[in-house]
């Protein structure tokens, strides 16, 4: 984006100079426009970098949340297995006591 703005400014400057009618104030205007374009491009690059950093932080947060959810699922699965084993054991004890 910065290169495009600089190229456009250079082209405007070249056309103005090629026309032979460019005054010093016109050239100063063109330079000011080019400087503003360069500043805008720099600001856009900074904003894009900040957005990328925010996206990276969000990605890390999602990864951490997924890891936590995976651990919770594993713990829940183990608890369910334990519960089922206890139920089966109690059922066997009940059946054994009823058969006596």
C-alpha positions in Angstrom: 0.0 0.0 0.0 2.9 2.3 0.9 4.6 1.5 -2.4 1.5 2.2 -4.4 1.0 5.5 -2.7 4.6 6.5 -3.4 4.4 5.3 -7.0 1.2 7.3 -7.5 2.8 10.4 -6.0 5.9 10.0 -8.1 3.7 9.6 -11.2 1.8 12.8 -10.4 5.1 14.6 -9.8 6.5 13.4 -13.1 3.3 14.4 -15.0 3.4 17.8 -13.4 7.0 18.3 -14.3 6.6 16.9 -17.8 3.8 19.4 -18.4 6.4 22.2 -17.8 3.8 24.3 -16.0 4.5 23.2 -12.5 5.3 25.9 -10.0 7.1 25.5 -6.8 3.9 25.7 -4.8 2.3 23.0 -7.0 5.4 20.8 -6.5 5.1 21.5 -2.7 1.5 20.4 -2.9 2.4 17.2 -4.7 5.1 16.5 -2.1 2.7 17.2 0.7 0.2 14.8 -0.8 2.9 12.1 -1.2 3.9 12.7 2.4 0.3 12.3 3.6 -0.1 9.1 1.5 3.1 7.7 3.0 1.9 8.5 6.5 -1.5 7.0 5.8 0.2 3.8 4.5 2.4 3.6 7.6 -0.7 4.0 9.8 -2.5 1.3 7.9 0.5 -1.0 8.3 0.5 -0.4 12.0 -3.2 -1.1 12.3 -2.7 -4.3 10.3 0.1 -5.4 12.6 -2.0 -4.7 15.7 -4.9 -6.7 14.2 -2.6 -9.6 13.5 -1.3 -9.5 17.0 -4.9 -9.5 18.4 -5.7 -12.4 16.1 -2.7 -14.3 17.4 -3.8 -13.7 21.0 -7.3 -14.8 20.2 -6.0 -18.0 18.6 -3.9 -18.8 21.7 -7.0 -18.2 23.9 -9.0 -20.5 21.7 -6.3 -23.2 21.9 -6.2 -22.9 25.7 -10.0 -23.1 25.9 -10.0 -26.2 23.7 -7.4 -27.8 25.9 -9.4 -27.1 29.0 -12.5 -28.5 27.4 -10.7 -31.6 26.3 -9.4 -32.2 29.9 -13.0 -31.6 31.3 -14.4 -34.1 28.8 -11.7 -36.7 29.8 -12.5 -36.2 33.5 -16.3 -36.5 32.8 -15.7 -39.7 30.9 -13.6 -41.1 33.7 -16.3 -40.2 36.2 -19.0 -41.8 34.2 -17.0 -45.0 33.8 -16.4 -45.0 37.6 -20.1 -44.4 38.2 -21.1 -47.3 35.8 -18.6 -49.6 37.6 -20.0 -48.7 41.0 -23.6 -49.3 39.8 -22.7 -52.7 38.3 -20.9 -53.6 41.5 -23.9 -52.6 43.6 -26.2 -54.4 41.3 -24.2 -57.6 41.6 -24.2 -57.3 45.4 -27.9 -56.7 45.4 -28.5 -59.8 43.2 -26.2 -61.8 45.4 -28.0 -60.8 48.6 -31.4 -61.6 47.0 -30.3 -65.0 45.9 -29.4 -66.1 49.5 
